[in-house]
């Protein structure tokens, strides 16, 4: 499942406000700290950072998909190697145990519970 990309409602609001400010017949004077140019620069900087972040997420999703595929391939190879050792050396061999198998002679024997007949009385 792909990671959630960022889509900022604050950025959308800022773009709408900037478009409104640019429609003013004369540039408004809000003081030295609040200029339309500084506002536009901040909006564009944030948008660039957000785009970069979303591209990084897409690259990470792709890398995760490739890693998952390789993991599945390695798991298949693990099973095939163990089966090949079992076929060549047998399921009760020490070689089979060395590659992670449980020797047949070391498996627990199933314990059967008595069926629900009559309970012996004393």
NORSULTA-V957651 format. One record per residue. N is the residue number from 1. SS is DSSP state (H for helix, E for strand, C for the rest). PHI is phi as a letter, one per 30 degrees, with the letter a starting at -180 (NA if undefined). BURIAL is 1 if it has 16 or more other C-alpha atoms within 10 Angstrom, else 0. Layout:
N | SS | PHI | BURIAL
N | SS | PHI | BURIAL
This chain:
1 | C | NA | 0
2 | C | d | 0
3 | C | d | 0
4 | C | d | 0
5 | C | d | 0
6 | C | d | 0
7 | C | b | 0
8 | C | d | 0
9 | H | d | 0
10 | H | d | 0
11 | H | d | 0
12 | H | d | 0
13 | H | d | 0
14 | H | d | 1
15 | H | d | 1
16 | H | d | 0
17 | H | d | 0
18 | H | d | 1
19 | H | d | 0
20 | H | d | 0
21 | H | d | 0
22 | H | d | 0
23 | C | d | 0
24 | C | e | 0
25 | C | d | 0
26 | C | b | 0
27 | C | d | 0
28 | C | d | 0
29 | C | c | 0
30 | C | c | 0
31 | C | j | 0
32 | C | d | 0
33 | C | d | 0
34 | C | c | 0
35 | C | c | 0
36 | H | d | 1
37 | H | d | 0
38 | H | d | 0
39 | H | d | 1
40 | H | d | 0
41 | H | d | 0
42 | H | d | 0
43 | H | d | 1
44 | H | d | 0
45 | H | d | 0
46 | H | d | 0
47 | H | e | 1
48 | H | d | 0
49 | H | d | 0
50 | H | d | 1
51 | H | d | 0
52 | H | d | 0
53 | H | d | 0
54 | H | d | 1
55 | H | d | 0
56 | H | d | 0
57 | H | d | 1
58 | H | d | 1
59 | H | d | 0
60 | H | d | 0
61 | H | d | 0
62 | H | d | 0
63 | H | d | 0
64 | H | d | 0
65 | H | d | 0
66 | H | d | 0
67 | H | d | 0
68 | H | d | 0
69 | H | d | 0
70 | H | d | 0
71 | H | d | 0
72 | H | d | 0
73 | H | d | 0
74 | H | d | 0
75 | H | d | 0
76 | H | d | 0
77 | H | d | 0
78 | H | e | 0
79 | H | d | 0
80 | H | d | 0
81 | H | d | 0
82 | H | d | 1
83 | H | d | 1
84 | H | d | 0
85 | H | d | 1
86 | H | d | 1
87 | H | d | 0
88 | H | d | 0
89 | H | c | 0
90 | C | j | 0
91 | C | d | 1
92 | C | c | 1
93 | C | c | 1
94 | H | d | 0
95 | H | d | 1
96 | H | d | 1
97 | H | d | 1
98 | H | d | 0
99 | C | c | 0
100 | C | j | 0
101 | C | d | 1
102 | C | c | 0
103 | C | d | 1
104 | H | e | 0
105 | H | d | 0
106 | H | c | 0
107 | C | d | 0
108 | C | d | 0
109 | C | d | 0
110 | C | d | 0
111 | C | c | 0
112 | C | c | 0
113 | C | d | 0
114 | C | d | 0
115 | C | d | 0
116 | C | d | 0
117 | C | d | 0
118 | C | d | 0
119 | C | d | 0
120 | C | d | 0
121 | C | c | 0
122 | C | c | 0
